[in-house]
Amino acid sequence: MYYLKLIAGSLLLMALWTAFVFFTAFYGWWMKPVVSPGETEEFFQWASLELGSENAGNAALLLIEEGEVVDEYYSSSRDSVDENTVFLTASMSKWFTANAVMKLVQDGLIDLDAPVSSYLTRWELRPSEFDNNQVTTRRLLSHTAGLIDGLGFGDYRPEEEIPTIEESLSNPRASGDRIVEIAVGIAPGSEWEYSGGGYLILQLLIEEVTGTVFREYMAETFFEPLEMTRSTYTYMGNIENNAGSYDRSGQAAPIFMYASDAATGFITSSSDLAKFVLSQIPDKDSNAVLNQATLEMMRQPHGRTSGIDIWGLGTILYSPTRDGDFVFGHDGGNDPAINSAARINPDSRDAIIVLATGSPSIATNIGSQWVLWQTGYPDAINSGPIIESIYLPLLVGLLILILTSAYMGYRYSRRV
């Protein structure tokens, strides 16, 4: 009987220890920043070395402190890269689209909680077992509208014709040649589910509400006022001083186009992206398109997974800040090895920008380390380092429990 109780008690303690280690990992208990907090120059040197050694193509890195660019680094495999070199940004495009939608909300032209169908005339969601009237702009922005396409837009070569928005909504070309449909598959508002198709709907929404082509609206509303002269949605291969496209081995790859400007087609330089990021930082209203009330609304949690707030209205919420806000921004990734990251800490008014081709994850990894270094909390979106941090304390704790149980069993056997 004693041994059964000992085994049961040991198993219970092991389960509790496993749960404790897993839960506390998401608060950064088992992770250590790459450099000491506050050591900006050391962090910049670490990030520069990472880009120089781990990225096989071209990259740009900018650090912002208290609303000012303080450090820049550019690496290249065979091209000349500078602050005006343009990069593909993949899904970071969604952040810009969300800002465009929120400008229309700010101007009173869109009601976040009205059915998105009330603004659309050129296309509609197919009927489903769920109520399509519950698909609202708020839910599309936060990936909680019930769409289950998980759409990463597939490649189009420059000689191909890009389909219209309506054609792509009805028959999207997905990455990896997957067959997907942009339709409601779960109850809107019930859970978070990433949807590239939702942002194609938002692209159509912007065009319908403004009566303007999406590209023109973005240029007039954001790029021109912010003097983002290197930002566009055109084919990057035709732009001088572009970063090209490289696979993870450093081999040149085709430069593709995509059927959704709003979801994945945005092209920009590090200097232009810095102008946009600075317009998002608190107390920088002089050249901001959105007012601070709107920007703060975009950082309110709307999407949750595993009990963690991860998404606002078009912004990724990477971690909580010490003042109760969130580090926010957006990442992007696409084939063959495109990765982009921008993160802003509203408490410190610091930010980081990383643009890369030649690695599918280098920008995200550096951005995640920046979040931990800034806040002490891990980046909830990049779960790999969090899971890795669990292994050692989990194994050490389990080993101690096993050895303790074995010793107690041994002592008991000696007494009897």
C-alpha positions as CSV (number, residue, x, y, z in Angstrom):
1,M,0.0,0.0,0.0
2,Y,2.8,2.4,0.9
3,Y,4.4,1.9,-2.6
4,L,1.1,2.6,-4.3
5,K,0.7,5.8,-2.4
6,L,4.3,6.8,-3.1
7,I,3.9,6.2,-6.8
8,A,0.5,8.0,-6.9
9,G,1.9,11.0,-5.0
10,S,5.0,11.1,-7.2
11,L,2.9,11.1,-10.3
12,L,0.7,13.9,-9.0
13,L,3.8,16.0,-8.1
14,M,5.3,15.3,-11.5
15,A,2.1,16.4,-13.2
16,L,1.9,19.6,-11.0
17,W,5.5,20.4,-11.8
18,T,5.0,19.9,-15.5
19,A,1.9,22.3,-15.4
20,F,3.8,24.8,-13.3
21,V,6.8,24.9,-15.6
22,F,4.7,25.2,-18.7
23,F,2.5,27.9,-17.3
24,T,5.4,30.0,-15.9
25,A,7.3,29.7,-19.2
26,F,4.8,32.1,-20.8
27,Y,5.9,34.6,-18.2
28,G,9.5,34.3,-19.1
29,W,10.6,32.5,-15.9
30,W,13.0,30.2,-17.7
31,M,14.3,32.6,-20.3
32,K,17.1,35.1,-20.2
33,P,17.6,38.0,-22.5
34,V,20.6,37.9,-24.9
35,V,22.0,41.0,-23.3
36,S,21.2,42.9,-20.1
37,P,18.2,45.2,-20.1
38,G,19.0,48.7,-21.1
39,E,22.2,47.8,-23.0
40,T,21.1,49.1,-26.4
41,E,24.5,49.0,-28.1
42,E,25.0,45.4,-26.9
43,F,21.6,44.3,-28.3
44,F,22.3,46.0,-31.6
45,Q,25.7,44.3,-31.9
46,W,24.1,40.9,-31.1
47,A,21.3,41.4,-33.6
48,S,23.8,42.6,-36.3
49,L,25.9,39.5,-35.8
50,E,22.8,37.3,-36.0
51,L,21.8,38.9,-39.3
52,G,25.4,38.7,-40.7
53,S,25.9,35.0,-39.8
54,E,22.4,33.5,-39.9
55,N,20.8,35.2,-43.0
56,A,21.9,34.0,-46.4
57,G,20.5,36.8,-48.4
58,N,19.8,40.5,-47.7
59,A,18.6,42.2,-44.6
60,A,18.0,45.6,-42.9
61,L,17.8,46.3,-39.1
62,L,16.8,49.5,-37.4
63,L,16.6,50.3,-33.7
64,I,14.4,53.1,-32.4
65,E,14.7,54.6,-28.9
66,E,12.4,57.2,-27.4
67,G,11.0,57.9,-30.9
68,E,14.3,58.3,-32.7
69,V,16.3,56.0,-34.9
70,V,19.5,55.3,-33.1
71,D,21.1,52.4,-35.0
72,E,21.0,50.9,-38.5
73,Y,22.6,47.8,-40.0
74,Y,22.5,46.4,-43.5
75,S,23.8,43.0,-44.7
76,S,23.9,41.7,-48.2
77,S,25.0,38.5,-50.1
78,R,25.6,40.0,-53.5
79,D,23.5,43.2,-53.7
80,S,24.1,46.6,-52.2
81,V,21.6,47.2,-49.4
82,D,20.8,50.5,-47.8
83,E,18.0,52.3,-46.1
84,N,16.2,52.8,-49.4
85,T,16.4,49.2,-50.5
86,V,12.9,47.7,-50.9
87,F,11.9,44.4,-49.4
88,L,8.8,42.2,-49.7
89,T,7.0,42.2,-46.4
90,A,4.5,39.3,-46.8
91,S,1.8,39.4,-44.0
92,M,3.1,42.6,-42.5
93,S,0.9,44.0,-45.3
94,K,-2.1,43.3,-43.0
95,W,-1.0,45.8,-40.5
96,F,-1.1,48.6,-43.1
97,T,-4.5,47.4,-44.3
98,A,-5.8,47.4,-40.7
99,N,-4.6,51.0,-40.3
100,A,-6.4,51.9,-43.5
101,V,-9.7,50.3,-42.3
102,M,-9.3,52.1,-38.9
103,K,-8.9,55.5,-40.7
104,L,-12.3,54.9,-42.3
105,V,-13.6,54.0,-38.8
106,Q,-12.1,57.1,-37.4
107,D,-13.7,59.2,-40.1
108,G,-17.1,57.7,-39.4
109,L,-17.4,55.8,-42.7
110,I,-17.3,52.3,-41.2
111,D,-19.1,50.8,-38.2
112,L,-16.8,48.1,-36.7
113,D,-19.7,46.0,-35.6
114,A,-22.0,46.3,-38.6
115,P,-22.1,43.2,-40.9
116,V,-19.4,43.6,-43.5
117,S,-21.9,42.5,-46.1
118,S,-23.7,45.8,-45.6
119,Y,-20.8,47.6,-47.3
120,L,-20.2,45.1,-50.1
121,T,-21.8,44.9,-53.5
122,R,-19.2,43.2,-55.7
123,W,-19.0,39.9,-53.8
124,E,-20.6,38.1,-50.9
125,L,-19.8,35.2,-48.6
126,R,-21.6,31.9,-49.6
127,P,-24.3,30.8,-47.2
128,S,-23.3,28.4,-44.4
129,E,-24.7,27.0,-41.2
130,F,-23.6,30.1,-39.4
131,D,-25.0,33.6,-39.6
132,N,-22.9,35.6,-42.1
133,N,-24.3,38.8,-40.6
134,Q,-22.0,38.1,-37.6
135,V,-19.0,38.6,-39.9
136,T,-18.1,42.2,-39.0
137,T,-15.1,44.4,-39.7
138,R,-14.0,44.1,-36.1
139,R,-13.9,40.4,-36.4
140,L,-12.2,40.4,-39.8
141,L,-9.4,42.7,-38.4
142,S,-8.9,40.4,-35.4
143,H,-9.2,37.0,-37.2
144,T,-12.2,36.1,-35.2
145,A,-14.8,36.2,-38.0
146,G,-15.1,32.4,-38.3
147,L,-13.2,32.1,-41.6
148,I,-11.1,29.0,-41.7
149,D,-9.2,29.4,-44.9
150,G,-5.8,30.0,-43.2
151,L,-4.9,31.5,-46.5
152,G,-1.3,32.2,-47.4
153,F,-1.5,33.6,-50.9
154,G,0.3,31.7,-53.6
155,D,2.9,33.0,-56.0
156,Y,2.2,34.6,-59.4
157,R,5.1,35.0,-61.9
158,P,5.5,38.5,-63.5
159,E,4.2,37.2,-66.8
160,E,1.0,36.0,-65.3
161,E,-2.2,38.1,-65.0
162,I,-3.3,38.9,-61.4
163,P,-6.9,38.1,-60.9
164,T,-9.4,40.6,-59.7
165,I,-10.4,40.8,-56.0
166,E,-13.7,39.1,-56.8
167,E,-12.0,36.3,-58.7
168,S,-9.5,35.7,-56.0
169,L,-12.2,35.7,-53.3
170,S,-14.1,33.1,-55.2
171,N,-11.1,31.0,-56.2
172,P,-8.0,31.9,-54.3
173,R,-4.6,30.6,-55.2
174,A,-3.1,29.4,-51.9
175,S,0.6,28.8,-51.1
176,G,1.6,25.2,-51.3
177,D,-1.1,24.5,-53.9
178,R,-3.6,23.9,-51.2
179,I,-7.3,24.1,-52.1
180,V,-9.0,26.6,-49.8
181,E,-12.3,28.4,-49.7
182,I,-13.0,31.8,-48.2
183,A,-16.1,31.0,-46.2
184,V,-17.4,30.9,-42.6
185,G,-16.6,27.5,-41.0
186,I,-16.9,28.2,-37.3
187,A,-19.2,30.5,-35.4
188,P,-18.1,34.1,-35.8
189,G,-16.7,35.5,-32.6
190,S,-16.2,32.1,-31.0
191,E,-12.5,31.8,-31.4
192,W,-9.3,33.1,-33.1
193,E,-8.4,31.6,-36.5
194,Y,-5.9,33.2,-38.8
195,S,-7.4,34.2,-42.1
196,G,-5.6,35.7,-45.1
197,G,-9.0,35.6,-46.9
198,G,-10.4,38.0,-44.3
199,Y,-8.0,40.7,-45.3
200,L,-8.8,40.2,-49.0
201,I,-12.4,41.0,-48.0
202,L,-11.1,44.1,-46.2
203,Q,-9.3,45.2,-49.3
204,L,-12.7,45.0,-51.1
205,L,-14.3,46.8,-48.2
206,I,-11.9,49.7,-48.6
207,E,-12.5,50.0,-52.3
208,E,-16.3,49.8,-51.9
209,V,-16.4,52.4,-49.1
210,T,-14.0,54.9,-50.7
211,G,-14.7,54.3,-54.4
212,T,-11.0,54.3,-54.8
213,V,-8.6,51.5,-55.9
214,F,-6.9,50.1,-52.8
215,R,-3.4,51.0,-54.0
216,E,-4.4,54.6,-54.6
217,Y,-6.2,54.9,-51.3
218,M,-3.1,53.7,-49.4
219,A,-0.8,56.1,-51.3
220,E,-3.0,59.1,-50.8
221,T,-3.9,58.4,-47.1
222,F,-0.6,57.0,-45.7
223,F,2.4,56.9,-48.1
224,E,2.2,60.5,-49.3
225,P,1.4,62.2,-45.9
226,L,4.2,60.2,-44.2
227,E,6.6,60.7,-47.1
228,M,7.0,57.0,-47.6
229,T,8.4,57.4,-51.1
230,R,9.7,53.8,-51.4
231,S,6.5,52.1,-50.4
232,T,4.3,50.4,-53.1
233,Y,2.3,47.4,-54.2
234,T,3.8,47.1,-57.7
235,Y,6.0,44.3,-58.9
236,M,9.2,44.5,-56.9
237,G,11.4,43.2,-59.8
238,N,10.8,46.5,-61.7
239,I,11.9,48.7,-58.8
240,E,15.5,49.9,-58.7
241,N,17.4,49.1,-55.5
242,N,15.4,46.1,-54.5
243,A,16.5,43.3,-52.1
244,G,15.7,40.5,-54.5
245,S,14.5,37.1,-53.3
246,Y,16.7,34.4,-51.9
247,D,16.2,31.0,-50.5
248,R,17.6,29.9,-47.2
249,S,20.8,28.7,-48.9
250,G,21.5,32.1,-50.4
251,Q,20.5,31.1,-53.9
252,A,18.6,33.7,-56.0
253,A,14.9,32.9,-56.3
254,P,12.2,34.4,-58.5
255,I,10.5,37.6,-57.3
256,F,6.8,36.8,-57.2
257,M,3.5,38.8,-57.2
258,Y,0.5,38.1,-55.1
259,A,-3.3,38.4,-55.6
260,S,-3.9,40.4,-52.4
261,D,-2.2,43.7,-51.9
262,A,-3.9,44.0,-48.5
263,A,-2.8,40.6,-47.2
264,T,0.6,40.1,-48.5
265,G,1.6,42.5,-51.3
266,F,3.2,45.4,-49.5
267,I,6.7,46.5,-50.5
268,T,8.8,48.9,-48.5
269,S,12.2,50.0,-47.3
270,S,13.6,50.2,-43.8
271,S,13.5,54.1,-43.9
272,D,9.9,54.1,-45.0
273,L,8.9,51.5,-42.5
274,A,10.6,53.6,-39.8
275,K,8.4,56.6,-40.7
276,F,5.3,54.5,-40.4
277,V,6.5,53.0,-37.1
278,L,7.2,56.5,-35.7
279,S,3.7,57.6,-36.6
280,Q,2.4,54.8,-34.4
281,I,4.4,55.7,-31.3
282,P,2.6,57.6,-28.5
283,D,3.2,61.4,-28.4
284,K,4.2,61.4,-32.1
285,D,0.9,63.0,-33.3
286,S,2.5,65.6,-35.5
287,N,2.6,63.3,-38.6
288,A,0.3,60.6,-37.5
289,V,-2.6,59.6,-39.8
290,L,-4.5,57.9,-37.0
291,N,-5.1,59.7,-33.7
292,Q,-3.9,58.1,-30.4
293,A,-7.4,57.0,-29.4
294,T,-7.7,55.0,-32.6
295,L,-4.2,53.5,-32.2
296,E,-5.0,52.6,-28.6
297,M,-8.2,50.9,-29.8
298,M,-6.2,48.8,-32.2
299,R,-4.1,47.5,-29.2
300,Q,-7.2,46.3,-27.2
301,P,-7.2,42.5,-27.1
302,H,-9.7,40.8,-29.4
303,G,-8.1,37.4,-30.3
304,R,-6.9,34.9,-27.8
305,T,-5.3,31.5,-28.0
306,S,-4.3,29.2,-25.1
307,G,-5.7,31.8,-22.8
308,I,-3.2,34.5,-24.0
309,D,-4.2,37.8,-25.7
310,I,-2.4,37.8,-29.1
311,W,-4.3,40.0,-31.5
312,G,-5.9,43.4,-31.5
313,L,-7.6,45.2,-34.4
314,G,-5.0,44.2,-37.0
315,T,-2.1,44.4,-34.7
316,I,-0.2,41.5,-33.1
317,L,0.1,41.7,-29.3
318,Y,3.5,40.2,-28.6
319,S,3.6,40.6,-24.8
320,P,2.3,42.8,-22.0
321,T,4.3,45.8,-21.0
322,R,5.1,46.9,-17.4
323,D,2.5,49.7,-17.7
324,G,-0.3,47.4,-18.7
325,D,-0.2,48.0,-22.4
326,F,1.1,45.7,-25.1
327,V,4.2,45.5,-27.4
328,F,2.5,45.6,-30.8
329,G,3.3,45.5,-34.5
330,H,3.2,42.8,-37.1
331,D,5.4,40.1,-38.7
332,G,5.4,38.6,-42.2
333,G,6.7,35.5,-43.8
334,N,6.5,33.9,-47.3
335,D,8.3,31.5,-49.6
336,P,11.1,31.0,-50.4
337,A,12.6,32.7,-47.4
338,I,11.0,36.1,-46.8
339,N,10.6,37.4,-43.2
340,S,9.8,40.8,-41.8
341,A,9.1,42.1,-38.3
342,A,8.2,45.4,-36.6
343,R,7.6,45.7,-32.9
344,I,6.8,48.8,-30.8
345,N,6.9,49.2,-27.0
346,P,4.5,52.1,-26.2
347,D,5.9,52.4,-22.7
348,S,9.4,53.2,-23.7
349,R,8.6,54.5,-27.2
350,D,11.2,52.1,-28.5
351,A,10.9,49.9,-31.6
352,I,12.7,47.5,-33.8
353,I,12.4,46.8,-37.6
354,V,13.9,43.8,-39.4
355,L,13.5,43.1,-43.1
356,A,15.1,40.0,-44.6
357,T,15.2,37.7,-47.5
358,G,17.3,34.5,-47.2
359,S,15.8,33.2,-44.0
360,P,12.3,32.3,-43.1
361,S,12.6,33.2,-39.5
362,I,15.5,35.5,-38.7
363,A,13.5,38.7,-38.5
364,T,10.9,37.1,-36.2
365,N,13.6,35.5,-34.0
366,I,15.4,38.8,-33.5
367,G,12.1,40.6,-32.9
368,S,11.2,38.0,-30.3
369,Q,14.5,38.5,-28.5
370,W,13.9,42.2,-28.5
371,V,10.6,41.8,-26.8
372,L,12.1,39.7,-24.0
373,W,14.9,42.2,-23.7
374,Q,12.5,45.1,-23.5
375,T,9.8,43.7,-21.2
376,G,11.1,40.5,-19.5
377,Y,8.2,38.7,-21.0
378,P,8.5,36.2,-24.0
379,D,7.0,36.9,-27.4
380,A,3.8,34.9,-27.2
381,I,3.6,34.6,-31.0
382,N,7.0,32.9,-31.4
383,S,6.4,29.9,-29.2
384,G,9.5,28.0,-30.2
385,P,11.9,29.6,-27.8
386,I,9.3,29.4,-25.0
387,I,8.9,25.6,-25.5
388,E,12.7,25.2,-25.7
389,S,13.1,27.0,-22.4
390,I,10.9,24.5,-20.7
391,Y,13.0,21.4,-21.3
392,L,15.8,21.9,-18.8
393,P,13.8,23.0,-15.7
394,L,11.2,20.3,-16.5
395,L,13.7,17.5,-16.8
396,V,15.7,18.7,-13.7
397,G,12.5,18.9,-11.6
398,L,11.2,15.5,-12.8
399,L,14.6,13.9,-12.1
400,I,14.7,15.3,-8.6
401,L,11.2,14.0,-8.0
402,I,12.1,10.6,-9.3
403,L,15.2,10.3,-7.3
404,T,13.4,11.6,-4.2
405,S,10.7,9.0,-4.6
406,A,13.3,6.2,-5.2
407,Y,15.1,7.3,-2.1
408,M,11.9,7.3,0.0
409,G,11.0,3.8,-1.3
410,Y,14.5,2.6,-0.5
411,R,14.3,4.0,3.1
412,Y,10.9,2.4,3.6
413,S,12.2,-1.0,2.4
414,R,15.1,-0.8,4.9
415,R,12.7,-0.2,7.7
416,V,10.5,-3.2,6.9
